Amino acid sequence: MKIVFLTYNISLHFHRPEDWFYHLRHSTGVYDALCKKHTVISIEQINHTGRIERNGVDYHFLNYRKKKLYFPARLHRYIKALSPDVIVVHGMHSPLQVLQLRARVGPRARIILQNHADQPGRGKRKFLQKLADRSVDAYLFVSKEQGSQWVSRGIIASLEKIREVMEASSLFLPEDRSLARIRTATAGDPLFLWVGRLDRNKDPLTVLEAFVAYAKMHPAARLYMIFHTEELLPEIREYLAAAGAGDTVVLVGKIEHDQLQDWYNAADFILSGSHYEGSGIAVCEAMSCGCIPIVTGISSFRKMTGNGSCGILYPPGNKDALLAALLHTGTLDKESERQKVQDQFRSQLSFQAIAEGIDAIVSSL
């Protein structure tokens, strides 16, 4: 089959394909795996024009010199000329364009929309999403539960159109834990890691309240927090000072993404307090290194962990349940648990696993 990947997002601030490929590093491995069985074309809209073949994937860089294409007739003519069997549209936020896409390519090509943390629309957007659903053959969600709210709100006609597949994966690999701790200058028994924004959805304060209580019983434990936004940083500092946390919590701040592999390998456990995630790239990356997840029992994390078959799940916002989970880590065989985490990653979250899932979906349509 010929599969065309498409986004209606335009990123004119990217000028060089190599920078764009780095930006897409969580997704391109899926294309690399898919092209072993299918012809894979990816349409990219940055401030560059041309074609590049990379790892067997044909990347088409188109630049129509507009920040937004509400009526992308030229783009759709271009896609139709490619004679695709399947078109995978990233995101569910462009229903008007999807309607035009179907009108241009006709009924033969299968159109699939992949959810990337998109939420059901309201008003006019909801109306257009519901109308566009008639043109869509399938939707990709990390879990069917995420898609069920789109069905209950009358946007997607049937739960049968929703297929489960992870949206992105990790390039990171397991490495020697002791060497990773040397490179990151970290210590802790056990060592916990947080990676994410300091916002209400990520809920770092609930995590900290539980961890500080845990650390009072396990003073050798350490929590390192890596973050690239600082919305709640003043509150966090105020809380840590009032709680007398001392050096049990280390606020690392922002680091380069490529350095995260060492941090994930240095840690025993990755913590998350998220109330909602489209998937959870930080947790996925941690799992690729064998870092054991202690995460909220939201639908995406349940899917990623095999419904808690590896790691520990707890209810969002429940610091007592998180404290109980932290205390339970003392009963775990960490080496055995790490192996379960890596097995789960390979079978469900790796680039190869995602490609196999997409292959099965497109073959069934």
Secondary structure, 3 states (H helix, E strand, C coil): CEEEEEECCCECCCCCHHHHHHHCCCCHHHHHHHCCCCEEEEEECECCCEEEEECCEEEEECCCCCCCCCCCHHHHHHHHHCCCCEEEEECCCCHHHHHHHHHHHCCCCEEEEECCCCCCCCHHHHHHHHHHHHHCCEEEECCHHHHHHHHHCCCCCCHHHEEECCCCCCCCCCCCHHHHHHHHCCCCCCEEEEECCCCCCCCHHHHHHHHHHHHHHCCCCEEEEECCCCCCHHHHHHHHHHHCCCCCEEEEECCCHHHHHHHHHHCCEEECCCCCCCCCHHHHHHHHCCCEEEEECCHHHHHHCCCCCCCEEECCCCHHHHHHHHHHHHHCCHHHHHHHHHHHHHHHHCHHHHHHHHHHHHHHC
